[in-house]
Amino acid sequence: MATLLSYAWIVPVVFVIVFFALNVRLKPVCPSCGRRSTDRIKRPFLIKKILFFLPLLYMQCWFCHKKYYHLAIDKKSPKNKTGSLNAP
């Protein structure tokens, strides 16, 4: 029989999944009012230290002051050998 402690890892995993579902957006659009007028602000200490490997940006809406995370997965266009995007 499995003890209750063997299933203790489920609680933090569920917490992380719920946190991402409610607070993380793929576009920098406010989840409350839907506007793109947002500012980047400093991440909290624990999020910065625990989730350092994720490209999370902490954003705040100008109008409704809702704070949320933006997962910055931007695909940049590849540079050519000279390092310039417009070079022939």
C-alpha positions in Angstrom: 0.0 0.0 0.0 1.2 3.4 -0.9 1.3 5.9 1.9 0.0 9.4 1.7 3.5 10.9 1.6 4.3 9.0 -1.6 1.6 11.2 -3.3 2.9 14.5 -1.8 4.5 15.5 -5.1 1.1 15.9 -6.7 0.2 19.0 -4.7 3.1 21.3 -6.0 2.5 20.0 -9.5 -1.2 20.9 -9.4 -0.3 24.3 -7.9 2.1 25.0 -10.8 -0.4 23.9 -13.4 -3.1 26.1 -11.9 -0.7 29.1 -11.5 0.3 28.9 -15.2 -3.3 28.5 -16.4 -4.5 31.5 -14.5 -1.5 33.9 -14.7 0.6 33.1 -17.8 -0.3 34.5 -21.2 1.4 33.9 -24.6 0.6 37.4 -25.9 1.3 40.6 -23.9 -2.5 41.3 -23.7 -4.2 42.0 -20.4 -6.3 39.0 -19.4 -8.8 41.3 -17.6 -9.5 44.1 -20.1 -7.9 42.8 -23.3 -5.7 45.9 -24.0 -2.1 45.8 -25.2 -1.1 48.8 -23.1 1.1 47.0 -20.6 4.4 47.7 -18.8 7.0 45.3 -17.7 7.7 45.2 -14.0 10.1 43.3 -11.7 9.3 39.7 -11.0 8.8 38.6 -7.3 11.9 37.1 -5.7 10.6 33.5 -5.4 9.5 33.4 -9.0 12.8 34.8 -10.2 14.8 32.2 -8.2 12.6 29.1 -8.7 11.6 29.6 -12.4 14.8 31.2 -13.6 15.0 28.9 -16.6 11.6 30.1 -18.1 11.5 33.3 -20.1 8.7 34.8 -18.0 8.1 38.6 -18.1 6.0 40.1 -15.3 3.6 42.7 -16.8 1.0 45.2 -15.5 -1.8 46.8 -17.4 -2.0 50.6 -17.5 -5.8 50.7 -17.3 -7.0 48.0 -14.9 -3.6 47.5 -13.0 -3.9 43.7 -13.4 -0.6 41.9 -13.1 0.2 38.8 -15.1 3.1 36.8 -16.6 3.9 36.8 -20.3 5.8 33.7 -21.6 8.1 35.4 -24.1 8.7 32.7 -26.8 9.4 35.0 -29.7 10.9 33.4 -32.8 13.5 35.8 -34.1 14.4 35.8 -37.8 17.7 34.2 -38.3 20.7 36.4 -39.2 22.8 35.7 -42.2 26.6 35.3 -42.0 27.4 39.0 -42.1 25.1 39.6 -39.0 22.8 42.0 -40.8 19.2 41.3 -41.6 19.1 43.4 -44.7 22.4 42.5 -46.3 22.2 40.7 -49.7 
